[in-house]
Amino acid sequence: MNMSKIKHQKYLLVWDAVSMAWTEIGMDEKDYLDTADKFHKEFNSWQEIQKITFDVIGAFSFGYGCINLLIILGFIYKSTFALLLLSFIPYFFMMSLPDWGYSEEYLTEKMNNWYQQHYIIKFLNPIRVLGYPLILLFTFGHLRRLKKYYVNHN
């Protein structure tokens, strides 16, 4: 998918806002208000934003799918090795979250990689399919607040 510069900036706005769910600091009330203001300037409805949000979640779901796979293996095999791998999950969460958000370059690269593949092909990877529900649960509160601020924006 070849994006125009304007469309790229619109999408990047959503990618940045949604990806803040996976940072150490997240967003405060002022950030939510600023984001809602930017969303209102660029988008006509929450459904437009939500469609892009599902793309962001899909793009980040592979890492969370790896976590789900380790959990499933731990329950199935109950081996020392699987339990050892499971013990590293808290470290994965601490180390994988950037402090202040993802850089524009990183998000642009991730976004370009996501939109270059056909939609069906992306979800043929079973690890991504495993990660999608986990990442939805992880971001639910953040997305709910984004929507609340967008809908209640004056």
C-alpha positions in Angstrom: 0.0 0.0 0.0 1.6 3.2 -1.1 0.5 6.0 1.2 0.3 9.6 0.4 2.1 12.0 2.8 -1.2 13.3 4.2 -2.6 9.8 4.7 0.7 8.7 6.3 0.5 11.6 8.8 -3.1 10.8 9.7 -2.3 7.1 10.2 0.8 7.9 12.1 -1.2 10.0 14.5 -3.4 7.0 15.4 -0.4 4.6 15.5 1.4 6.9 17.9 -1.6 7.4 20.2 -2.4 3.7 20.4 1.2 2.6 20.9 1.3 4.8 24.0 -0.5 1.9 25.7 2.8 0.0 25.6 5.0 2.6 27.1 6.1 3.1 30.7 4.4 6.5 31.1 1.3 6.1 29.0 -0.9 9.1 28.5 -2.2 11.6 31.0 -5.4 13.7 30.8 -3.7 16.5 28.8 -2.3 14.0 26.3 -5.8 12.4 25.9 -7.3 15.9 25.3 -4.6 16.9 22.8 -5.0 13.6 21.0 -8.8 14.0 20.9 -8.3 17.5 19.4 -5.9 16.1 16.7 -8.3 13.3 15.9 -11.2 15.7 15.4 -9.2 17.7 13.0 -8.2 14.7 10.9 -11.0 12.2 11.2 -14.8 12.3 10.7 -15.7 9.4 13.0 -14.5 7.1 15.6 -15.0 4.2 13.2 -12.2 5.6 11.0 -9.9 5.7 14.0 -11.0 2.3 15.2 -10.1 0.7 11.8 -6.6 2.0 12.0 -6.4 1.0 15.7 -7.0 -2.7 14.8 -4.1 -2.4 12.3 -1.8 -1.1 15.1 -2.9 -3.9 17.4 -2.3 -6.4 14.7 1.2 -5.1 13.9 2.2 -5.3 17.6 0.5 -8.6 18.3 3.4 -10.9 17.2 5.4 -10.2 20.4 2.4 -10.9 22.6 1.7 -14.0 20.7 5.2 -15.3 21.7 4.2 -14.7 25.3 0.9 -16.6 24.8 2.8 -19.5 23.2 5.2 -19.7 26.2 2.3 -19.8 28.6 0.5 -22.5 26.6 3.7 -24.6 26.4 4.2 -24.1 30.1 0.7 -25.6 30.8 1.0 -28.4 28.3 4.5 -29.6 29.1 4.9 -28.4 32.7 8.6 -28.9 32.2 11.4 -27.1 34.0 12.4 -25.5 30.7 8.9 -24.1 30.0 8.6 -22.9 33.6 12.0 -21.2 33.3 10.9 -19.5 30.1 7.7 -18.4 31.8 9.7 -16.8 34.7 11.1 -14.4 32.1 7.8 -12.9 31.1 7.8 -10.1 33.7 11.2 -9.1 32.4 9.9 -9.1 28.8 7.2 -6.7 29.8 9.6 -4.4 31.6 12.2 -4.4 28.9 10.0 -4.2 25.8 8.2 -1.0 26.9 9.9 2.2 25.8 10.0 5.0 28.4 8.5 7.9 26.5 6.9 6.4 23.4 8.1 5.0 20.1 10.0 7.1 17.7 8.4 8.3 14.5 10.9 6.4 12.5 10.1 3.1 14.3 6.4 3.6 14.0 6.7 4.6 10.3 8.7 1.4 9.6 6.3 -0.8 11.5 3.3 0.9 9.7 4.9 0.5 6.3 5.7 -3.2 6.9 2.1 -3.8 8.1 0.5 -2.2 5.1 2.8 -3.8 2.5 1.3 -7.3 3.1 -2.2 -8.4 2.1 -4.5 -8.4 5.1 -5.2 -12.2 5.1 -1.5 -13.1 4.9 -0.8 -11.2 8.1 -3.0 -13.5 10.2 -1.8 -16.7 8.7 0.9 -16.6 11.3 -0.5 -18.5 14.3 1.7 -16.6 16.8 0.1 -13.3 15.7 -3.3 -14.9 16.1 -2.4 -15.9 19.6 -1.2 -12.4 20.5 -4.1 -10.5 19.2 -6.5 -11.3 22.1 -3.8 -10.6 24.6 -2.9 -7.3 23.2 -6.6 -6.3 22.9 -7.0 -7.0 26.7 -3.8 -5.1 27.4 -4.9 -2.0 25.5 -8.7 -2.1 26.3 -8.6 0.6 29.0 -6.4 2.9 26.9 -8.6 2.6 23.8 -11.7 3.1 25.9 -10.2 6.4 27.2 -9.2 7.5 23.8 -12.7 6.9 22.5 -14.2 8.7 25.6 -12.1 11.8 25.0 -12.8 11.7 21.3 -16.6 11.4 21.7 -16.8 14.0 24.5 -14.5 16.5 22.7 -16.0 20.0 22.4 
